[in-house]
Amino acid sequence: MTSGRVGHNGRELPSRAPRREEIATHTVGVILEGGPTKADLLVVDVGGGAMVVKDFAAKSRWARLLGRVQVGREFRAYEWLGPNRGVPALIGRVDAHALAIEKIEGEQLALTSSQRNDGERLVARLRLLIDRLHSKGLVHLDLRGRENLLILPDGDLVIVDLAGAFWFRPGGLAHRLFFHLFSIADRAAILKWKEMLAPGHFTPEEEAFMRRFRILRAFWIFNRKRPQR
């Protein structure tokens, strides 16, 4: 059964998340087998179309405990945003250890040939997506991760993985105190993508911003080392 909602690829979305006991018998693919503390990304279809299930259930007790926190935060981030073009649709929460989201049929922007011919448009599109998230008070914080930005066959962009996101009610005290600081990471990520997609097009203001950010990043508590790709 489908939900009547249409996803980014023009297909109707599944109407519900799978039940825990359905995952073992209805998994039709594996996107990623996570490490000891990372979620497995499974493709599950219970009859209404494929969806992605982010699942910590097979991990150790300690990893499951961390996973409960991460799943809860990511679920609330999707709920906070609501239906939003440019991020996967939330299908639902399986249980404390897993949630289900729309399966996006796209490829990593960093790996596609489209970036070489359409870089400036893609950067402009990314800015619009981030502006939309920021208008809701949500900052992604991990846009530098190349696996977190997908391009669709029609050239549109989708941002994935809200596990590290923070959100603040626009106009609230926390928003006034912290939003600008947190949003710096997203703004710097846009310029990192611009450096890749449209090299040589930084404005003087962007050059100055990146110099300041490189200093700030040395002290940034959410900075994470990534393996070389």
N, C-alpha and C positions, 0 to 999 in steps of 0.2 A: 504494500500500500504506500502511496506517495502522499506528501503533505499539501500539495497545491502550491508550495513555494518553489520558485525556479532559481537554480544556482547559477554560478558564474559561467558554466559551460552550456547553459540553455536547457538543462534537463531538470525535471522535478526532483526535489530533494526527498530523501526518506522521511517518513512521518515520525519515526521514533528511534532512539538509540537501542542497540541490542541489549538483551538481558545477559547477565554474566554467563549463564549456562549455554547461551547461543553462540558465544564467541568461538569456542573450540570447534564447533561443527559448521560454522558459517564464515570462517575466515577464508578468503579467496586469494589473498596475497599478503606479502610482507614488504613494506617499504623500508623498514629499518629495524634490525634487532639491536636495541639499545644496550649499552654497556651495563656494568653492575649497578649503577645508580641512575641510568637513563631509561626513559620509557620505551617500550616497543611500539612501533607504528604499524598497525595492522589494517588491511583492507577487508572490511566485513560487509556482507550483503545478506540481510534477512528477508529479502523478497521485494524490497522497495527501492533497490538501487544501492550501489556501493557507497560506503562512507569510510572515513579514517577513524580508527579507534586508537587513542593514545593511552597505553595500558602499563601500569606498574605491578600488576598482580603477580607476575612470575618472578619478581625480584626478592631479595632478602628482606627480612623483617625491618631492618633499619632503612633500606631503600624504599620499602612500601610506606613507612612512616613519612619520609621526606616526600614521597610521591603523593600522599594524601594532601599534604599542604600545597604542592604544586598544582595538582588537579583542581583543588578547591579554588585557588587563586585564578587559574586560567578560566575556569567555568564562570567565575564572577566577572572576569574581564569581558568575556563574550556577552554575558548578560548586561553588563554596564553599557556596552556599545550598542546592543540591539542589532537588528538587521542593518548591515553596512556594506555597501559595495566596496570591494577592495580588501576585505578580510573574509576568510571562510565562514560560512553560516554554521552556527551551533545547532547540532542535531539534538543533543541531550547528554545527560550524565548517566553513565552505566552504573557506577557505584562509587565508593570512596576512592577507588584506585584507577578509575578510567573515565574518559569522556569521549564522545563521538562528535566529529565535525564533518563538514562537507569535504568530499574528495575533489581536489582541484586538478584538472587535466591541463597541466602546464609544465614548463621546464625552468630550471634555475636561470635567472637572468644573466648571471655571470658566465654561463656556459653557452648561451645562444649566440648565433651569428647576427641576430637583429641588433644587438648593441652597437655593432660597428657602423651601421647605416642610419640609425635612428636615435643616437645618444641624447641629443638635446631634448627631443620630445619625451623620451623616457624619464629624463631627470625632471622635466616639468610635471609629468604625470605623478612621479613619486612625491614631489612637493605637495601636489593637491591631495594625495592620499594621507600624507602626514598631517597636513593642515586639518583634514577632516577628523582624524583621530584626536588631534590636539584641541579641536573645538569642543570635543566631548570630555576634555580633561584627562585623556589617556596618553601616556608616553610609552613607547614600545621598548626602548633601551637596548635592543639587540639587533638593530637593522644593519650593523656592519657584518653580521653573519650572512655569508653568501647564500646559504640554503634557505634563508628566510624571505627571499623575494623571488616570486615566480612571474613568468610572463605567459599569458594565454595565447592560443593560436591567433586570436584577433588583435594581438598587440597590447592588450590591457594588462595591468599589473595587479598582483595580489600579494599582500603581506601576510605571512603565516607565523605561527608560534607566538602566542601571547603569554607564555608561561612566566616571562620576566617583566611583564608590563606593570606599571603603576597607574593609578587613576585618582583624580581629585575632582571633587564637585566644583564645577566652574563658579567662581564668585565666593566660594567658601574660604575659611581661614587657611586651611592647608594648601589650597590652590594658590592663594596669594603669597604664601610663604615659600612654597617649594616647587611649584610647577615650572617656573622659569629655569631654575637650576637643573631640574631633571630633563627638561626638554632640550637642553644643550646637547646631550648625547645624540638625540634624533637629528638635530640640525647638522651636527658634525658628520653623522652617517650619510646624510644627503650629499654633502660635499665630497665624502669619500667615494660615493657612487659617481658623482659628477667627474671626479678625477679619473675614474675608470672609463666612463661612458662618453664623456665629452672633454678629453684632456685639452689643456691650454685655454680654457674658457673661464677661468676664475676671474671674478671682478676684484679690484683692490680690497673691497670690504670683505670678500670671502677669504682672500689670502690672509688678511689680518685676523679674522675669526679663527682660521685654522692654526695660526701661530699661537693664539691664546689657548685654544683647546688642547694643543699638544702639551702645553705646560700643565693645564688642569688635569689632563688624563693621567698623568703620573700619580696623582693623588685621588683619582676617581674610584670610589669604593666598589662600583659595579664593573670595573674594568676586568676582563677575563682574557687570559692568554688562549689563543686558538692554535691548533696544529696547523702547520703549513700545508697548503693545498697545491 
